[in-house]
Amino acid sequence: MKMRAWLLGAAVVTTVAIGGAYLNRATILSMIAQSRLPHVEPNRDVTWATGPSAAPSGDRPPNVIFILADDLGYNDITFNGGGIANGAVPTPNIDALGKEGVNFAAGYAGNATCAPSRAALMTGRYATRFGFEFTPAPVAFERMVGTASEPGAIHKPRFFKDRLKDMPEGSTAASSGAVNTLSVPTGEITIAEVLKARGYHTVHLGKWHLGGKEGSRPEQQGFDESLGFISGASMFLPEKDKTVVNAKQPWDPIDRFLWPNLPYAVQFNGSSMFAPKGYMTDYLTDQAVASIKANRNRPFFMYFAPNAIHTPLQAKNEDYDALPQIKDHRLRVYGAMARNLDANVGRILQTLKDEGLDQNTLIVFTSDNGGAGYIGLPDVNKPYRGFKSTFFEGGIHTPFFMRWPGTIAPGTRFPYPVGHVDLFATAAGAAKASVPTDRKIDGVDLLPYVQGRAKGRPHQTMFWRSGQYKVVRDGDWKLQSNESRNKVWLYNLAVDPTERNDLSRADPARTQALLAMLKTQDAETAKPMWPSLLQGPVMIDKPSGVKQAAADEYILWDN
């Protein structure tokens, strides 16, 4: 009898313990994640290599600066008259780049998510040509996003556990650096390598997200100097810092993963990790300013890739306090991050003027993809449908500006489709550098088109792909194929730029012709270097955190 009572009591205690662990699983997982974070040393000074003490006589090639924002939506700047919270957050410095140069009105990201888009920008090639098809993410992230859905979700994600055996060696280890095994092949040639061969000093600041195995880091892919982080995200400040205002999305598994798993750290030229000084975007800009000054007397290429305004949503107190008219806390934090990004772009522009370099510097500003739906804000890509991860215009149609005083006329508007793949050839053309001839380069030099020396469309056809989700734009016709759903959408963007009227049933012949184009393109691409571990639904017209209805449109996204 006593034994039965003891066993019953033990069972009750065990059940309570298991139940308590389940109810507090987020806290437990957070504690585990914190224990696995890499060691971060205190802040240290960065000393940038200094160029000649005097500028060389005669003409010199133009400096080139790529500014790549992170998850910045089409409607997150005020250039087109919109902006965050109906224009409550002006972005005068970013807008100036479009007004003082060329606005590519149909500018497209290389992909609808971070890493493949960055790979296209760096190499001038569709990332699917060399198997860099999916965004590198830790297995723990893929598992969480592939098994957890927001409350009330109608469509559920999937995690493909059976595919773990096909992952590259070392990429599934339970360590913070395992994800960096997933890298762009070392044989790919970056624009940094091309410009370095032309005599440029090359600098990377901020996010890399193209891998970290031997041969794949920025300082091994053409950059003389690199300060930033190899993985796909970082904290802007420690969560409990007295100068930060945070906004969390409790319904979102991506957000729940990021907060406990991200360090507040950078590396310089492969050093051990150390803490930045202050708010991350400010710190990276401080260093960009110092690097510009150090290189004022020699041609330089700078790839400035802050993690703003990617989650986690963290703003400085002073930027948050400057927007009291925005009552929604999340929107206000997001707006404060955009305000800070714009101010830091302004600091870079002012430094170029102060150093007498702005007339001889080609600057490109764009975003790696559209604004994310998982932050719960509906208007980030307005007027376009779709969010990050979708190939609707909201996911890939980004701000896309280029300024080069004296070479590009101010107030230029270029109407035809261009993409991140074009920046490689454009920068090489500006520098009069040689581009590789031993491989297919998908991009073209845009400068002759902008200057009127070349006519028509730089591209008749453009492609995007993420696993079974594939898209082609041919002229003004755009077809999306979501094979897992056996679903296609066909739009005539000339008359329907916001993709409201699906013509796939009304025009079956064109639908089949565009599907055939996708099949032909697939034959030219490489097998993904690692499999998709998750397939998740992404709503097209509603952000996360909003109640779903059975009739809501969605895509299934592979990663």
N, C-alpha and C positions, 0 to 999 in steps of 0.2 A: 504493500500500500504506500509506504513511504517512498519506495523507488518510483512508483507511478506519479506521485505528487512532485517528486524531484524532476522527473522527465517532463512533466507538464509545465512546471515552472521554467525549466530551461528552454522549452519550446516557445513559451510566451516571451521570455527575454530575447531570444534569438529573433522572433518575429518583429518585436518592437525595434530591435537594433537594425534589422534589415529595412523596416519601414522608415525608420528615422534616417538611415543612410540614403534611401531613395528620395525622401522629401528634401534632404539637404545635399543632393548629388551635385548641384551646381557649386556649392561651397567646397565640397570634397574635391571635385575636379579642378576647381580653381587653386586649391592648396597644392595638388599634384603638379599642376602647370607651373606654379610659382617656384616649386622646388627644382624644376627642370630648366629654368631660365639660365642663360649663360652668365658667367661672371662679368660684371661691368666695372671698370676702373673709374676713378674720379676724372673729371674733365682735365684735359691737357691742351696746351697751346698747339696750334697747327702752323707750321712754317711753310709757306708756299714757295716753290722754286721761282727765282727772280730772273727775268729776262735782261736784255742789254740795258745799260744805263742811259742810252740815247737811242732814239728811233733811227733806223737806217734811212739814208737818203733815197729819193726816188719813190716810185710807186711800190706798194706792197699789197699782197692779197688781202681781201676783206676778212675781218674777224667774223666768226659764225657762232651764234648762240641759239640753241634750241631750248625753249622753256616749255616743259611738258607738265601741265597740271594733272592731278590724279582724281578721276571721277568727277570732274567739273562738267556739269550739265550745260546744254545749249542755252538755257534760260537763267544760268547763274551769273551772267554778266549783263550789263545794261546796254551793250552795244546796239542791240536790235530793238531797244525801247522797252524791254521787259525788265527782267532781273528778279532777284530774290525778294519775296514779300512785296510784289508789285512795284519794284523799283526803290525799295527802302534802303538798299545797299548799293550805292553807286560804285562802279568799277572804272574810274576815269583812266587809270594807267594802262590797264589791259585794253580798254576801248581805244586808247590813243594809238596802239599798234595797228589796229584795223583802220583807223581814220587816216593815219600818216603813211600807210602802205597799202597793201592789197588785202581785201576780205575775200577769201575763197568761200563763196556762199554755199557751195556743195562740197564742203570739206569733210572727208571721212576718216575715221580711225581705222587702224589696221585690223582691229577685232573689237568685239564687244566687251572684252575683259582685258585686264592689265597686261600680262606678260606677252601673249602673242602679238598684241598691238605694238609693244615696245620693241619686240624682235623685228617686226616689219619696218619700223622707223629706223632702227640701227643698221639693217642690212639692205634695205631697198627691195626686199623680196617677201612674198607671202610666206608667213611662218610655216604654213602647211607644206611648203616645198622642202623643208628640212626637218619635218616631224615635230616641230615645237608647237603642237596644236592646242594644248590645254595649259591653263595657268597653273604653275607649280604651287601646290598646297600641301601642308602636312597631312598625313593619313588621319590623324585625330580630327583635323578640320573636316576632311572629306566625310569621315564617319558621322560627325555631329550634324553637318549640313544634310547628309544623305539619309539620316534617320529621324531627325527632329523637324517637325513642321509647326507653324504658328497656330495658336488656338483657333479652332473652327475652320481650319483649312480643308477645302474640298479635295484638292489634288495633293497627293503625298509624294515625297521624294523617295529615291531608291539609292542604297549603297551596295556596290557590287563587291562583296567580300571575296568572292571566288577569283577576282582579278588581281588580288594582291600578289599572287605568285608570279605575275608577269611584270611587276614593277622592277625598275633597275636596282641593282645591288646597292644596298646601303640607304635607299630612299625611304624605307619603311621603319627605320630604327626609331626608338623612342627618345630622340634627342632633338633639340631645337634646330640644329644645323642639318638634319637629314634631308630636309626639303631642298637644300641647295645642290643636292646631287642631280636634280632635274634641271638640266642646263642646255642652253643653245650649243650646238656642236662647235667644237673649237676650230673647225675648218671654215666656218662662216666668217666673212670679212665685214667688219663694221665701218661705219663712216669715220669713226675715230682713227682707224688704221689707214684709211685712204688719205685723210687730211694730215696725219702724222708723216706719211711718206712724202707729202708735199712741203714739209717743213713747219707745220703748225705745232704749237704746244697744245696738248689736249687735256681737258679737265672735266671730270664728272663730279656732280654734287647731288646727293639725295638717294632716291630709290633706284635700284638696279633691276632686280627681279628676273634676271636672265640666267641665273645659276651661279654656283660658287665652287664647283669642282675644279680641279687643276686645269688651267688653261681657259677657264670661262669667266673669271672675275674681270671687272672693268680694267684693272691695271694690267691684265694679261690679254685684253682685247682692244688695245690701241690707246688707252688713256695713260698719259704720263703721270697724272695724279687723280686720286679718287677719294672722296670723303662722303660717306653715307652708309647705307645699309643694303645688304645683299638680298634679303628676303622682301616680301611684298608689302609690308606695313610696319609702322613703328608708332610708339606713343609720341605725342607732341610734348607732353610734360608728364611727370609722375601723377597718377590719379589723384593723390591727396595733396598736391602742391597748392600752396595758398594763393597762387596767381592764376589758377586754371578754373574754368567752369566746364563741367562735363554734362553730356546728354547721352543716355543709354536707351536702347530699344529692347525692352525685355522680351518681346515676342520673337526676336530674331536670333536664330542659332549662330549666324555669323558674328553678330555683335557679342553674344555670350562667349564665343571662343576668343575674340580678340583681346578683351580687357585683361584677362589673367595671363595671356600667352605672349604679349608683346613686350619686348624690352624698350627702355628709353636709352638708346645707345647708337653710336656710330663707329666706323672704322676709318682709318686713314692709310691708304696704300697697303691694305691687308694686315694692319696692326691688330693687336688685341682690342676688344671693344672698350670704349670709354664713353662717359656721359657727355652729351652736348652741354651747351651753356645757354639756358633759357628755353623759350618756346622754339620748337624744332624748325619751323619755317623761318623765323627770325635768325636763328643760328646759321642755317644753310645760306641765307642771304648775306649775313655778316661775312661768311667765308667766301661767297661769290664776289663780294665787293673787294675783299682783300686780294683775291686771285686776279681780278681784272686789273687792279693797280700793279700787281707784280708783273703782269704780262703786257703792260701798255705799249712796250716798245718792240713787240714781236707779234706776228699773226697767231691767234689762238682760236681754238674751238672749245666752247663750253656747253656741256649738256647739263642743264639745271633742271632737276627732276624732283621737286619737293613732293612729299606725300599729302600735301593739302589739295583737295579737301576730303580725302578718303577718311572713313571711320578708323579709329574711334573718334566720335565727335567731341572735340576739345577746343575751347577758345580761351584766349587771354581775357582776364577781367576787363582790361581797358577797351577791348574791341566789343565785348558783350555789353558793357555799360554805355557804349556809344550808340546802341540801338534800342532805346527804351520803347520806341513806337511799335516794335514787334512783340506781341504779347505771348505768342506760343514759344515756350522755352526751347524746344528742339530747333524750331526754325530760327530762333534768335542765335543760338550757338552756331548753327550752320552758316547763317549770314555773317556772323562775326569772323568765322574762319575765312570766308570769301573776302571780307573786308581786309583782313590781314594779308592774304595772298596778294591782293591788288596793291596794297601799300608796299609790299616787298618787291613786286615787279617794278614799281615806281623807283625804288632805291637802286635797282640795277640800271634802269634807264638813266637816272640822274648821274650815276657814277660814270657811265659811258660819256655823258656830256662833259662832266667835270674833267675827265682825262683826255678830252678831245678826240674820242673814238667813235662817237655815234654816227658820223657821216660815212664811216668806212666799216660798218658792222651790219651784217645781215642777221636779223632777229626773226625767229619763228616762234609763234605762240600757238599752242593747241592743247587738247586734253587726250588722255589715253583711251577714253571711251566716254559714253554718256553718263549722266547722273544715275546713282543707284536707287532702285526702288526700295531696298531693304532699310533705308533710313526713314521711311514713312512719310515722305514729303511729296505731294502729288505733282508739283509744277516745275520740277527741276529741269525737265527737257521740253517744256511748253514752247511751241505748239505741237510738237511731235509726239506720237504715240510710242510707248515702249520705254524700257529702262536698260541700264547696264545688264549684260548677259543676253539681251535680245538683239536681233538684227533688224528690228523695226528702227525707224530713223532716230528715235530717242536714244537708242543704244549705241549708235555709231556715227551720227551726224553731229559733229563737234564744232566749237569755235576754232577757226583756222586762219590765222593772220600771218603776214610776212611784211617786214619793213626793212628797207635799205635806201636811205635818203640819196637822191640823185640818180638812182638806178631804177627804183620802183616809184611811179608817180603816186602821190598821196591821193586818197579817196578812190583808189581803183577797186572795182568790184568784178570778180571773175566768176561767171555763172556755172561753168561746167564742172563735173565731178573730178576731184583730185583726192589723194589719200596720203596717209603717212608713208606709204612705200615711195612716194615721190621726193621725200626730203633728202634721201641719200644722194640721188642724182643731182638734185638742185644745189645742195651744198658743194658737191664735187665740181659742178659746173661753175659756180661762183668763184671757187678757188683755183679753177683751171687744173684740177687734179684728175688723174687717170682712174677710171672705174674698171673693175674686173671684167674680163672678156671671156672667162672660162666657165661662166654660169649665167643662168637666166636672171636678169634684173628686171623686176616687174614695174618699177617706178621710172619716171621720166623727169628730165630737167624742166621745171616749170617757168624759169625765168624768161625764155623766149616767148612763151605764151602770154605772160604778164606784160611784157614789153611790146607785144604786138608783132614780133618778128616771126612767130609761128601762129597759124590760124586754126580754129576748130577745137575739137575735143582732145585733150591729152590721152584720154582713155575712152574707147567705145564700150569696153566691157570691164567690170570689176567683180571680184569674188570675195566671199567670206565663208568660213566653215568652222564649226566646232562639233566634231563627231558627226552624228546623224542630222545635225541642223546646218543647212547650207543655203547660201544666198547668192544670186547673181543680179547685177544691174547691167543691162544692155541698153545703151542710149538712155532713154527716160523710162524704160520698163524695168521693173524690179520684181523678181520672184523669190519668195522664201519657201523652202521645203523643210518641214519638220517630220522626218521620216518615221520617228517613233510614234507619232500621232497619225501618220498617213494623211497629213494635212499640208496644203499649199495655200499661199496667198499671192495674188498677182495685182500689182498696182501700176498705173500710169502716172508717174511722178510729175509729168509736165502739167497735168490738170488736177492732180490729187497728191500734192507733196506731203500731206500729213497722213496718207494711207488710210483713208476712210472707206473707200469703195473697192472691195475685192472683186476682181474681174476674172478669176480663175475658171469659173464655170461658164461665164459669158464668152470667153475667148479660149477654148480648149486647144486650138492649134498653136497659139502663141505659148500657152502654158507648157505644152509638150516640147516645143522648140527650146524653151529656156531650161527645162529639165534636162534636155539632151546636152546643152552647154555645160551644165553642172557635172554631168557624167564625164564629158570630155576633160574638164578641168580636174576632176578626181583622178583621172588616169595619169596626170602630170605631177601629182603630189606624192609625198613620201608617207610611209606608214608612221603613225604617231609613235614617238619614242617611248611613251608609256601609255597605258590604257586609261580611259575615263573611269574613275572610281565612283562617281555619283551622277545621277540624272535627276534634276530638280525642276519643278514647275516654276515659271516666272510669269506673273500676271502682266498683261500688256497695258491695261488702262487703269490699274489701281496699284498704289504702292503697298508694301507690307504694312501690317497693322490695321488694315481696313477689311471689314467683313466681306467675304467672297460670296458670289452668287453662281449658280450652276451655269448661267449663260455667259459668264465672263470669259473673254478670250485669254489664252495663255500659250506659252511655248514650253517645250521640254528642253532643258539646257544640259549639255554634257560637259563634265569636267573631271 
